[in-house]
Amino acid sequence: MLCSMLAVAGCAGSKGVKPPKPELAVAPTYVARDDEQVRRLHGYQTQLALAGSELQAGQLDSSERRARAALKLMPARADAMLVLAAVAERRGRQAEAGQWLQRAAEGSPERGDVLNNYGAWLCQNGQAVQSLSWFDRALAAPGYATAAAALSNAGTCALAAGQGERAERDLRKALEQDPGNVQALESMARRSFDQGGFFEARAFVQRRLSAAPATVSMLQLASQIEARLGDKRASDQYLQRLKQEFPQDAGTTTRVEG
């Protein structure tokens, strides 16, 4: 859920370019204040870029120091908080990660990506119902370029919250915008299977397996779907793939008879 946190080096708004000087003389205090603002922004961007690079390299201590230094320079900026949340998550400190994500989301109501991140954290930490309002806020944010991600998250979390109709609505919207959205395809396959729509579930699984490498759960589901449809040969073929591609997990598979 926090992989988007890693690409933070270029997310800090202004590029730190000093505005052109006016032709008329200006008060020295204005120039000093402007220069200080530019220096702080440049310092923030530098520390943030280093924090992101060190996070990707697994250097958590130095990444945290850099992110805190950036946040000290510009306390209202969300991207440094996202790095701190990612550091906390990698250390297994889920509650701390959530606190940083909540702070970032509450302070950046116009950032769809930040709102989506907090919603995903809530859902992953047993608060699926509460997560849905944050996905709604993300989708309402102006200029949110990756709405399919929030729709996919919202649909998946609506399933977890027992809101099947909303789940299907959001998942289908996600697939309209991004037909290869892996999470939406997986969730729709499970939704269709649970509803007894095995032919539709088969179609979603086939699309999912074409969109990205197979996983244990998808091969298991594919085998179960074929068993429900009465195609023992296809079911066994998926089980054989499971043994070949994931031998360490093949022993946990249970057959579903049609």
C-alpha positions as CSV (number, residue, x, y, z in Angstrom):
1,M,0.0,0.0,0.0
2,L,2.9,2.5,0.6
3,C,5.0,1.8,-2.5
4,S,3.8,5.3,-3.8
5,M,5.6,6.8,-0.9
6,L,8.9,5.8,-2.4
7,A,8.7,8.2,-5.4
8,V,8.7,11.4,-3.4
9,A,11.8,13.2,-4.6
10,G,9.9,15.3,-7.2
11,C,6.6,15.8,-5.3
12,A,7.4,19.0,-3.4
13,G,5.5,21.5,-5.5
14,S,7.7,24.5,-6.6
15,K,11.0,23.7,-8.3
16,G,12.9,26.1,-6.1
17,V,13.5,28.6,-8.9
18,K,13.9,32.2,-7.6
19,P,11.3,34.5,-9.1
20,P,12.7,37.3,-11.4
21,K,13.6,40.5,-9.7
22,P,11.2,43.5,-10.3
23,E,12.7,46.5,-12.1
24,L,11.8,48.8,-9.2
25,A,13.6,48.7,-6.0
26,V,12.0,46.7,-3.2
27,A,12.4,46.8,0.5
28,P,15.4,44.8,1.8
29,T,13.1,42.9,4.2
30,Y,11.0,41.6,1.3
31,V,14.2,40.3,-0.5
32,A,15.5,38.7,2.7
33,R,12.2,37.0,3.4
34,D,11.9,35.8,-0.2
35,D,15.5,34.5,-0.2
36,E,14.9,32.6,3.1
37,Q,11.7,31.0,1.7
38,V,13.6,29.8,-1.4
39,R,16.5,28.4,0.7
40,R,14.0,26.6,3.0
41,L,12.2,25.1,0.0
42,H,15.5,24.0,-1.6
43,G,16.7,22.5,1.6
44,Y,13.4,20.6,2.0
45,Q,13.6,19.2,-1.5
46,T,17.2,18.1,-1.0
47,Q,16.5,16.4,2.3
48,L,13.4,14.8,0.9
49,A,15.2,13.4,-2.2
50,L,17.9,11.9,0.0
51,A,15.3,10.5,2.4
52,G,13.6,8.8,-0.5
53,S,16.8,7.3,-2.0
54,E,17.9,6.0,1.4
55,L,14.5,4.5,2.0
56,Q,14.7,2.6,-1.2
57,A,18.2,1.4,-0.3
58,G,16.9,0.2,3.1
59,Q,18.8,2.8,5.1
60,L,16.0,3.4,7.5
61,D,17.9,5.4,10.2
62,S,19.4,7.9,7.8
63,S,16.1,8.1,5.8
64,E,14.2,9.0,8.9
65,R,16.7,11.6,9.9
66,R,16.5,13.2,6.4
67,A,12.7,13.2,6.4
68,R,12.5,14.7,9.9
69,A,15.0,17.4,8.8
70,A,12.8,18.1,5.8
71,L,9.7,18.3,7.9
72,K,11.4,20.7,10.3
73,L,12.0,23.0,7.3
74,M,8.4,22.8,6.0
75,P,6.1,21.3,8.6
76,A,3.0,21.4,6.5
77,R,4.4,19.3,3.6
78,A,2.9,15.8,3.3
79,D,5.7,14.0,1.4
80,A,8.1,14.0,4.3
81,M,5.3,12.4,6.4
82,L,4.8,9.7,3.8
83,V,8.5,8.8,4.0
84,L,8.3,8.7,7.8
85,A,5.2,6.4,7.5
86,A,7.0,4.1,5.1
87,V,10.0,3.9,7.5
88,A,7.7,3.1,10.4
89,E,5.9,0.4,8.4
90,R,9.2,-1.3,7.4
91,R,10.1,-1.4,11.1
92,G,6.8,-3.1,11.9
93,R,5.4,0.0,13.7
94,Q,2.0,0.0,12.1
95,A,0.4,2.4,14.6
96,E,3.1,4.9,14.1
97,A,2.8,4.6,10.3
98,G,-0.9,5.3,10.6
99,Q,-0.4,8.4,12.7
100,W,1.9,9.8,10.0
101,L,-0.5,9.0,7.2
102,Q,-3.4,10.5,9.1
103,R,-1.5,13.7,9.8
104,A,-0.5,13.9,6.1
105,A,-4.1,13.2,4.9
106,E,-5.7,15.7,7.3
107,G,-3.2,18.4,6.3
108,S,-3.5,17.8,2.5
109,P,-7.2,17.4,1.7
110,E,-6.4,18.3,-2.0
111,R,-3.9,15.4,-2.4
112,G,-5.8,12.4,-3.7
113,D,-2.7,10.2,-3.5
114,V,-2.2,11.0,0.2
115,L,-5.9,10.5,1.1
116,N,-5.8,7.1,-0.8
117,N,-2.7,6.0,1.2
118,Y,-4.4,6.7,4.5
119,G,-7.5,4.9,3.4
120,A,-5.5,1.9,2.3
121,W,-3.7,1.8,5.7
122,L,-7.0,1.9,7.5
123,C,-8.3,-1.0,5.4
124,Q,-5.2,-3.1,5.9
125,N,-5.4,-2.6,9.6
126,G,-8.9,-3.8,10.3
127,Q,-10.8,-0.6,9.6
128,A,-12.4,-1.3,6.3
129,V,-15.6,0.6,6.9
130,Q,-13.7,3.7,8.1
131,S,-11.4,3.6,5.0
132,L,-14.2,4.1,2.6
133,S,-14.8,7.8,3.4
134,W,-11.1,8.5,2.8
135,F,-11.3,6.9,-0.7
136,D,-14.3,9.0,-1.4
137,R,-12.3,12.1,-0.5
138,A,-9.4,11.0,-2.7
139,L,-11.8,10.5,-5.6
140,A,-13.2,14.0,-5.0
141,A,-9.8,15.6,-4.9
142,P,-9.2,17.9,-8.0
143,G,-6.8,16.6,-10.6
144,Y,-6.2,13.2,-9.0
145,A,-4.5,11.4,-11.9
146,T,-4.7,7.9,-10.6
147,A,-8.3,7.6,-9.6
148,A,-8.4,3.9,-10.7
149,A,-6.1,3.1,-7.8
150,A,-8.5,4.6,-5.3
151,L,-11.5,3.0,-6.9
152,S,-9.7,-0.4,-6.8
153,N,-8.8,0.1,-3.1
154,A,-12.4,1.3,-2.3
155,G,-13.9,-1.7,-4.0
156,T,-11.6,-4.2,-2.4
157,C,-12.2,-2.6,1.0
158,A,-15.9,-2.5,0.5
159,L,-15.8,-6.2,0.0
160,A,-14.0,-6.6,3.3
161,A,-16.6,-4.3,4.9
162,G,-19.5,-6.5,3.5
163,Q,-20.7,-3.8,1.1
164,G,-20.9,-5.9,-2.0
165,E,-22.9,-3.6,-4.2
166,R,-20.6,-0.7,-3.6
167,A,-17.6,-3.0,-4.1
168,E,-18.8,-4.1,-7.5
169,R,-19.6,-0.5,-8.5
170,D,-16.2,0.8,-7.6
171,L,-14.3,-2.2,-9.0
172,R,-16.1,-2.0,-12.4
173,K,-15.3,1.8,-12.5
174,A,-11.7,1.0,-11.8
175,L,-11.6,-1.5,-14.7
176,E,-13.2,1.0,-17.0
177,Q,-10.4,3.4,-16.3
178,D,-7.6,0.8,-16.1
179,P,-8.7,-2.6,-17.7
180,G,-5.5,-4.2,-16.5
181,N,-5.8,-3.2,-12.8
182,V,-4.6,-6.3,-11.0
183,Q,-6.3,-5.7,-7.7
184,A,-9.6,-4.9,-9.3
185,L,-9.5,-8.0,-11.5
186,E,-8.6,-10.2,-8.4
187,S,-11.4,-8.7,-6.3
188,M,-14.0,-9.0,-9.1
189,A,-13.0,-12.6,-9.6
190,R,-13.5,-13.3,-5.9
191,R,-16.8,-11.3,-5.9
192,S,-18.1,-13.3,-8.9
193,F,-17.0,-16.6,-7.4
194,D,-18.7,-15.8,-4.1
195,Q,-21.9,-14.8,-5.9
196,G,-21.9,-18.1,-7.9
197,G,-21.0,-16.4,-11.2
198,F,-18.4,-19.0,-12.1
199,F,-18.2,-18.2,-15.8
200,E,-17.7,-14.5,-15.0
201,A,-15.2,-15.4,-12.3
202,R,-13.3,-17.5,-14.9
203,A,-13.1,-14.5,-17.2
204,F,-11.8,-12.2,-14.5
205,V,-9.2,-14.7,-13.5
206,Q,-8.0,-15.2,-17.1
207,R,-7.7,-11.4,-17.4
208,R,-5.8,-11.2,-14.1
209,L,-3.3,-14.0,-15.1
210,S,-2.7,-12.2,-18.4
211,A,-2.1,-8.9,-16.7
212,A,0.6,-9.9,-14.2
213,P,2.5,-12.9,-12.9
214,A,0.5,-15.5,-11.2
215,T,0.2,-15.7,-7.4
216,V,-0.6,-18.7,-5.1
217,S,-4.1,-17.3,-4.3
218,M,-5.0,-16.7,-8.0
219,L,-4.0,-20.2,-9.1
220,Q,-5.9,-21.6,-6.2
221,L,-9.0,-19.6,-7.1
222,A,-8.6,-20.5,-10.8
223,S,-8.5,-24.2,-9.8
224,Q,-11.6,-23.8,-7.6
225,I,-13.5,-22.0,-10.3
226,E,-12.8,-24.7,-12.9
227,A,-13.8,-27.4,-10.4
228,R,-17.2,-25.6,-9.9
229,L,-17.6,-25.5,-13.6
230,G,-17.0,-29.2,-13.8
231,D,-13.7,-29.0,-15.8
232,K,-11.5,-31.3,-13.8
233,R,-8.7,-31.2,-16.4
234,A,-8.5,-27.4,-16.2
235,S,-8.6,-27.5,-12.4
236,D,-5.8,-30.0,-12.3
237,Q,-3.7,-27.9,-14.8
238,Y,-3.9,-24.9,-12.4
239,L,-2.9,-27.1,-9.5
240,Q,0.1,-28.4,-11.6
241,R,1.1,-24.8,-12.2
242,L,0.9,-24.2,-8.5
243,K,3.2,-27.1,-7.8
244,Q,5.7,-26.0,-10.5
245,E,5.7,-22.2,-9.8
246,F,5.2,-22.3,-6.0
247,P,6.4,-25.7,-4.7
248,Q,6.7,-24.4,-1.2
249,D,3.0,-23.5,-1.1
250,A,1.5,-26.3,-3.1
251,G,0.9,-28.5,-0.1
252,T,-1.6,-26.1,1.4
253,T,-3.9,-26.3,-1.6
254,T,-7.3,-28.0,-1.1
255,R,-9.4,-29.3,-4.0
256,V,-12.9,-28.0,-4.4
257,E,-15.1,-30.5,-6.1
258,G,-17.8,-29.4,-8.6
